[in-house]
Amino acid sequence: MADPTRTKTLRGYEAAASEARFSDWWELTKPRLSLMSVATAVLGYFAAGPTLEITVFLALCAGTTLAAFGCGVLNQWWEREADARMNRTADRPIAAGRISAREGLVFGIFLSISGVALLAWAVNYTAAALTAATILLYILAYTPLKRVTPLATELGAIPGALPPLIGWVAAGAGFSSMGWILFAILFAWQLPHFMAISWMCRSDYERGGFAMLSVSDPGGRRVAFKALAWTLVLIALSLAPLREAQMGWLLLVVTLILGYAHLAPAIRFLRNPAEPRHARKLFIATLLYLPAYLGALVVDRFFI
């Protein structure tokens, strides 16, 4: 007769193993970073002020989510050896060996193709083409060049800035100036954001063999200067939508407040790069800036 206690224990182990396996596949998609990209695509869609077509909107959400997840998986597949050498990434599923490189490659390609195909079928070909370009630039250009030149950061900011433009064209607004302004704002935002990250994680990047500016700039002065320079560009670009007739006082007030909150830690970082808290505070400021700014833009454009 089977021992019911032992049977219950075995079932518990099986459930735990299944849960761990699901969590590995979920982690492989880089959900936080991926869903942030999806959120900027959605905000780009609403910034265009479309008549909401629920089918198109849901397809935009699903298609960009699949594509972003695919990018995350393929990035971890490509960088699995470097990830294994870095403290903060050594436990990633492929790097740690919990998911095979072949499984990761097939999964990433499937997600990426599915996302582009869904956008082409249910949204429009332009949004699908921009999404395909995002994937190709991120995986085939930015990812390998990170080992070659610090300028890969600027190159990587291009696919990172395309999601709001994808949302904009998904709404039927085409390649109008406002869509490109959103692209430029997101491009500029990424540079101080990543300078802060790269400075905080510079030892890991060196172990991983990445040619980051923070690796070749031990004093951090050039890293901090670039962060400050792009912060100023970001603030200037954030004021550009105010020339649109639909924009009013809310966006101006929010931009000035966010600009100060972003600029102050960037200046402190430049004054004393050796103090870790300055890079960390700049990083936090960048995290707050983007959702607050884009949210204010949508509210000001259509509700005030």
C-alpha positions as CSV (number, residue, x, y, z in Angstrom):
1,M,0.0,0.0,0.0
2,A,1.4,3.4,-1.0
3,D,2.4,5.7,1.8
4,P,0.0,8.8,1.5
5,T,2.6,11.0,3.2
6,R,5.3,10.1,0.7
7,T,2.9,10.5,-2.3
8,K,1.9,14.0,-1.0
9,T,5.6,14.9,-0.6
10,L,6.4,13.7,-4.2
11,R,3.6,15.7,-5.6
12,G,4.9,18.8,-3.7
13,Y,8.3,18.3,-5.3
14,E,6.8,17.9,-8.7
15,A,4.7,21.1,-8.3
16,A,7.8,23.0,-7.1
17,A,9.8,21.8,-10.0
18,S,7.1,22.8,-12.5
19,E,6.8,26.2,-10.9
20,A,10.6,26.7,-11.0
21,R,10.6,25.7,-14.7
22,F,7.8,28.2,-15.5
23,S,9.7,31.0,-13.6
24,D,12.8,30.2,-15.6
25,W,10.9,30.7,-18.9
26,W,9.3,33.8,-17.6
27,E,12.6,35.3,-16.4
28,L,14.1,34.5,-19.9
29,T,11.7,37.1,-21.4
30,K,13.2,39.9,-19.3
31,P,9.6,40.8,-18.3
32,R,10.2,44.2,-16.5
33,L,12.3,45.6,-19.3
34,S,10.1,44.1,-22.0
35,L,6.8,45.4,-20.5
36,M,8.3,48.8,-20.1
37,S,8.8,48.8,-23.9
38,V,5.3,47.7,-24.4
39,A,4.0,50.5,-22.1
40,T,5.8,53.1,-24.2
41,A,4.3,51.7,-27.4
42,V,0.8,52.0,-25.8
43,L,1.5,55.6,-24.7
44,G,2.6,56.3,-28.2
45,Y,-0.7,54.9,-29.5
46,F,-2.8,57.1,-27.2
47,A,-0.6,60.1,-27.8
48,A,-1.7,60.0,-31.5
49,G,-5.3,60.4,-30.3
50,P,-6.9,57.6,-32.3
51,T,-10.5,56.5,-32.3
52,L,-10.0,53.5,-30.2
53,E,-10.3,50.3,-32.2
54,I,-10.2,47.5,-29.6
55,T,-9.0,44.9,-32.0
56,V,-6.1,47.0,-33.2
57,F,-5.2,48.1,-29.7
58,L,-5.2,44.6,-28.3
59,A,-3.2,43.3,-31.2
60,L,-0.7,46.1,-30.6
61,C,-0.3,45.1,-27.0
62,A,0.0,41.4,-27.7
63,G,2.3,41.9,-30.7
64,T,4.7,44.2,-29.1
65,T,4.7,42.0,-25.9
66,L,5.6,38.9,-28.0
67,A,8.3,40.8,-29.9
68,A,9.8,42.4,-26.7
69,F,9.8,39.0,-25.0
70,G,11.6,37.5,-28.1
71,C,14.2,40.2,-27.9
72,G,14.8,39.4,-24.2
73,V,15.2,35.7,-24.9
74,L,17.5,36.1,-27.9
75,N,19.7,38.6,-26.0
76,Q,20.2,36.1,-23.2
77,W,20.9,33.3,-25.7
78,W,23.5,35.4,-27.4
79,E,25.2,36.7,-24.2
80,R,24.9,33.4,-22.2
81,E,28.7,33.0,-21.8
82,A,29.2,36.6,-20.7
83,D,26.2,36.4,-18.4
84,A,27.8,33.4,-16.7
85,R,30.8,35.5,-15.8
86,M,28.8,38.4,-14.2
87,N,27.5,38.3,-10.7
88,R,24.1,40.0,-11.5
89,T,23.4,37.7,-14.5
90,A,25.0,34.4,-13.6
91,D,21.7,32.9,-12.4
92,R,19.9,33.7,-15.6
93,P,18.2,30.5,-17.0
94,I,20.5,29.9,-20.0
95,A,23.7,31.1,-18.3
96,A,23.0,28.8,-15.4
97,G,22.1,25.9,-17.6
98,R,18.5,25.4,-16.5
99,I,17.4,26.1,-20.1
100,S,19.5,24.9,-23.0
101,A,20.9,27.4,-25.5
102,R,19.0,25.6,-28.3
103,E,15.7,25.8,-26.4
104,G,16.3,29.5,-25.8
105,L,17.1,30.2,-29.4
106,V,13.9,28.4,-30.7
107,F,11.8,30.1,-28.1
108,G,13.2,33.6,-28.9
109,I,12.7,33.2,-32.6
110,F,9.2,31.9,-32.2
111,L,8.2,34.8,-30.0
112,S,9.8,37.4,-32.3
113,I,8.2,36.1,-35.5
114,S,4.8,35.7,-33.8
115,G,4.9,39.3,-32.6
116,V,5.8,40.7,-36.0
117,A,3.2,38.5,-37.8
118,L,0.4,39.5,-35.4
119,L,1.2,43.2,-36.0
120,A,1.3,42.7,-39.7
121,W,-2.0,40.9,-39.7
122,A,-4.1,42.9,-37.2
123,V,-2.4,46.4,-37.0
124,N,-0.5,47.5,-40.1
125,Y,2.6,46.6,-42.1
126,T,4.4,49.8,-41.0
127,A,4.1,48.9,-37.3
128,A,5.2,45.3,-38.1
129,A,8.2,46.6,-40.1
130,L,9.3,48.9,-37.3
131,T,9.0,46.0,-34.8
132,A,11.1,43.7,-37.0
133,A,13.7,46.5,-37.3
134,T,13.7,46.8,-33.5
135,I,14.5,43.1,-33.1
136,L,17.1,43.0,-35.8
137,L,19.0,46.1,-34.6
138,Y,18.9,45.0,-31.0
139,I,20.0,41.4,-31.6
140,L,22.3,41.6,-34.7
141,A,23.8,45.1,-34.2
142,Y,23.7,46.3,-30.6
143,T,24.2,43.0,-28.8
144,P,27.5,41.9,-30.6
145,L,28.9,45.5,-30.8
146,K,28.7,45.8,-27.0
147,R,31.9,43.8,-27.0
148,V,33.6,46.1,-29.5
149,T,32.9,49.7,-28.9
150,P,31.3,52.0,-26.3
151,L,29.3,53.6,-29.1
152,A,27.1,50.5,-29.1
153,T,25.2,52.3,-26.3
154,E,24.0,54.9,-28.8
155,L,23.2,52.3,-31.4
156,G,21.2,50.3,-28.9
157,A,19.2,53.4,-28.0
158,I,17.7,53.3,-31.6
159,P,15.8,50.1,-31.2
160,G,15.0,51.1,-27.6
161,A,13.4,54.3,-28.9
162,L,11.2,52.7,-31.6
163,P,8.3,51.4,-29.4
164,P,6.5,54.8,-29.1
165,L,6.9,55.3,-32.8
166,I,5.4,51.8,-33.3
167,G,2.4,52.8,-31.2
168,W,2.1,56.1,-33.1
169,V,2.0,54.5,-36.5
170,A,-0.3,51.7,-35.2
171,A,-2.8,54.5,-34.5
172,G,-2.7,55.5,-38.1
173,A,-0.8,58.7,-37.5
174,G,2.0,57.8,-39.9
175,F,5.5,59.3,-39.7
176,S,4.5,62.7,-38.6
177,S,6.7,65.1,-36.6
178,M,5.2,64.2,-33.2
179,G,6.0,60.6,-33.7
180,W,9.6,61.4,-34.3
181,I,9.7,63.7,-31.3
182,L,8.6,60.8,-29.1
183,F,11.3,58.7,-30.7
184,A,13.9,61.4,-30.0
185,I,12.8,61.8,-26.4
186,L,13.0,58.1,-25.7
187,F,16.4,57.9,-27.4
188,A,17.8,60.8,-25.3
189,W,16.3,59.3,-22.1
190,Q,18.1,56.0,-22.5
191,L,21.6,57.6,-22.4
192,P,21.7,59.0,-18.9
193,H,19.6,56.0,-17.7
194,F,22.3,53.5,-19.1
195,M,25.2,55.7,-18.0
196,A,24.0,55.4,-14.4
197,I,23.5,51.6,-14.7
198,S,26.8,51.0,-16.4
199,W,28.7,53.0,-13.7
200,M,27.0,51.0,-10.9
201,C,27.7,47.7,-12.7
202,R,31.1,48.5,-14.2
203,S,32.9,45.6,-12.5
204,D,30.4,43.2,-13.9
205,Y,30.7,44.6,-17.4
206,E,34.4,44.3,-17.2
207,R,34.2,40.6,-16.2
208,G,31.7,40.0,-19.0
209,G,34.1,41.5,-21.6
210,F,31.9,44.4,-22.6
211,A,33.5,47.5,-24.1
212,M,31.4,49.9,-22.0
213,L,32.5,53.5,-21.5
214,S,32.5,52.8,-17.7
215,V,35.1,50.1,-18.2
216,S,37.5,52.4,-20.0
217,D,36.8,55.4,-17.8
218,P,37.9,54.3,-14.3
219,G,37.4,57.8,-12.8
220,G,33.9,58.0,-14.2
221,R,34.2,61.6,-15.4
222,R,33.4,60.9,-19.0
223,V,30.5,58.7,-18.0
224,A,29.0,61.4,-15.8
225,F,29.6,64.1,-18.4
226,K,27.7,62.0,-21.0
227,A,24.9,61.5,-18.6
228,L,24.6,65.2,-17.9
229,A,24.9,66.2,-21.6
230,W,22.1,63.8,-22.6
231,T,20.0,65.0,-19.6
232,L,20.1,68.5,-21.1
233,V,19.2,67.1,-24.5
234,L,16.3,65.2,-23.0
235,I,14.9,68.2,-21.2
236,A,15.1,70.3,-24.4
237,L,13.4,67.6,-26.5
238,S,10.7,67.2,-23.8
239,L,9.7,70.8,-24.4
240,A,9.3,70.3,-28.1
241,P,5.7,68.9,-28.0
242,L,4.6,72.3,-26.4
243,R,4.6,73.8,-29.9
244,E,1.6,71.6,-30.7
245,A,-1.7,73.4,-30.4
246,Q,-3.2,70.7,-28.3
247,M,-0.6,71.0,-25.6
248,G,-1.1,73.2,-22.5
249,W,0.2,74.1,-19.1
250,L,0.3,70.6,-17.5
251,L,3.0,69.3,-19.8
252,L,5.1,72.4,-19.2
253,V,4.8,72.2,-15.4
254,V,5.5,68.5,-15.3
255,T,8.5,68.8,-17.7
256,L,10.1,71.6,-15.6
257,I,9.6,69.6,-12.4
258,L,10.9,66.3,-13.9
259,G,13.7,68.2,-15.6
260,Y,15.0,69.6,-12.3
261,A,14.6,66.2,-10.6
262,H,16.7,64.7,-13.4
263,L,19.2,67.5,-13.8
264,A,20.2,67.8,-10.1
265,P,21.5,64.2,-9.6
266,A,23.2,64.4,-13.0
267,I,25.1,67.4,-11.9
268,R,26.0,65.8,-8.5
269,F,27.2,62.7,-10.4
270,L,29.5,64.8,-12.5
271,R,30.9,66.6,-9.5
272,N,31.7,63.4,-7.7
273,P,31.5,60.2,-9.8
274,A,33.3,58.2,-7.1
275,E,30.3,58.5,-4.8
276,P,28.0,55.5,-5.7
277,R,24.9,57.2,-4.4
278,H,25.0,59.9,-7.1
279,A,24.7,57.3,-9.9
280,R,22.0,55.4,-8.0
281,K,20.0,58.6,-7.5
282,L,20.3,59.5,-11.2
283,F,19.1,56.0,-12.1
284,I,16.1,56.4,-9.9
285,A,15.4,59.8,-11.5
286,T,15.4,58.3,-14.9
287,L,12.9,55.6,-13.9
288,L,10.5,58.2,-12.6
289,Y,11.0,60.6,-15.6
290,L,9.7,58.5,-18.5
291,P,6.3,57.3,-17.2
292,A,5.5,60.6,-15.5
293,Y,6.4,62.6,-18.7
294,L,4.5,60.4,-21.2
295,G,1.5,60.1,-18.9
296,A,1.4,64.0,-18.6
297,L,1.7,64.3,-22.4
298,V,-1.3,62.0,-23.0
299,V,-3.4,63.7,-20.3
300,D,-2.5,67.2,-21.4
301,R,-3.2,66.4,-25.1
302,F,-6.6,64.9,-24.7
303,F,-8.1,65.7,-21.3
304,I,-7.2,69.3,-20.4
